[in-house]
Amino acid sequence: MHPKEPPRLPLAQLPTPVVELTNLARELNIPRILCKRDDLTGLEVSGNKVRKLEYLLADARAQGADTLVTNGGFQSNHCRATAAIGARLGMRVRLILRAPADGSQPENDGNLFLDRLFGAHITLHPVKEYNTDRNALVDRVMNEERAAGRKPYFFPVGASVPLGCWGYIRCFKELLDHFGGETKFDVFSAVSSSGTFAGLVLGKALFGAKNVRVVGIPVSDSVEFFQKDVRELIDATNDRFQLGLSEMDTPIELIDGYIGEGYAIPYPAAVETLKRVARSEGLILDPTYTSKAMHGFLETIRAGAVRSDALPLFIHTGGAFGLMARRDLFGK
Ligand SMILES: *Cc1c(COP(=O)(O)O)cnc(C)c1O
């Protein structure tokens, strides 16, 4: 890895495999489509969040923490991975969760069901309270834990902080090790809390991978929002670890048009893509992230917007448990 890499606690099954999506490639009439199976980083910890948590957990343990505190939506993959890791490492977990927007009680299904199964301590908050008072909610939980004599360690939604970015710097290195420096490939991934995509962009810069193009597909907020959000995260990571990179070294390429109405709101074309990939490849996508990103990826291929001499590669960031909580999208 890179000499500036911070300590890491191995929690994921790495490296993840790179597979060929042969049936989809045939259907789209192109020679090859590749997929890096980051949905296979583990079972309980499946998906992209565990890569970031490897670095955060190393830091938490070095600081002597015994309790993990984090936040996210009620079907957060990040919170479920944190809950599983907490159980595995014998640490207490406090999850501050955003309740459904319509004010209903969430079904005890998918990630939320697993959070409870792993023994996490959960509080659910209405959207308005969660959005406006989040810092106060976190402070309150941290103070409660300290008052009880514990040592809490906080990280925010998606673990998308500079330390977490190393997860996808490492993933990028795995891709280079897999293909060798000569192969040209265009890498696509979903973008939401930004740490995955920021890590890939940083990885390309740190390893001088001139043949690789990194493209992000926003699934929750606008391209303008993410140009700023990803830039801030890249800058903060560059500063904190003194990576010596300039803005020119870390171009941010995002493609628009696949968000739908917003975060965790599925739309028919993405649901169709999810069904199609399931039937053609036996591969599970999720309604919130990977179905939208895969839809954008396949549409980009169809539009001829992958470099003609490059291999198209999709990073499957996981989310299968979130699918189980959205059976309603698929009829009987
Ligand atoms: C969190 C998540 C993403 C988005 O990754 P970020 O680092 O938050 O941008 C993509 N796919 C799945 C399944 C996720 O859980």
The ligand as an SDF file (V2000), in Angstrom:
LIG
                    3D

 15 15  0  0  0  0  0  0  0  0999 V2000
  -23.1170    3.9440    1.5260 C   0  0  0  0  0  0  0  0  0  0  0  0
  -23.3260    3.1930    0.2620 C   0  0  0  0  0  0  0  0  0  0  0  0
  -22.9180    3.7120   -0.9830 C   0  0  0  0  0  0  0  0  0  0  0  0
  -22.3440    5.0880   -1.1370 C   0  0  0  0  0  0  0  0  0  0  0  0
  -21.0340    5.1870   -0.6660 O   0  0  0  0  0  0  0  0  0  0  0  0
  -20.5400    6.5590   -0.0300 P   0  0  0  0  0  0  0  0  0  0  0  0
  -19.1520    6.3040    0.3840 O   0  0  0  0  0  0  0  0  0  0  0  0
  -21.4800    6.8600    1.1050 O   0  0  0  0  0  0  0  0  0  0  0  0
  -20.6350    7.6160   -1.0880 O   0  0  0  0  0  0  0  0  0  0  0  0
  -23.0930    2.9410   -2.1030 C   0  0  0  0  0  0  0  0  0  0  0  0
  -23.6600    1.7120   -2.0300 N   0  0  0  0  0  0  0  0  0  0  0  0
  -24.0730    1.1820   -0.8740 C   0  0  0  0  0  0  0  0  0  0  0  0
  -24.7030   -0.1510   -0.8900 C   0  0  0  0  0  0  0  0  0  0  0  0
  -23.9160    1.8950    0.3190 C   0  0  0  0  0  0  0  0  0  0  0  0
  -24.3320    1.3630    1.4810 O   0  0  0  0  0  0  0  0  0  0  0  0
  1  2  1  0
  2  3  1  0
  2 14  2  0
  3  4  1  0
  3 10  2  0
  4  5  1  0
  5  6  1  0
  6  7  2  0
  6  8  1  0
  6  9  1  0
 10 11  1  0
 11 12  2  0
 12 13  1  0
 12 14  1  0
 14 15  1  0
M  END
$$$$
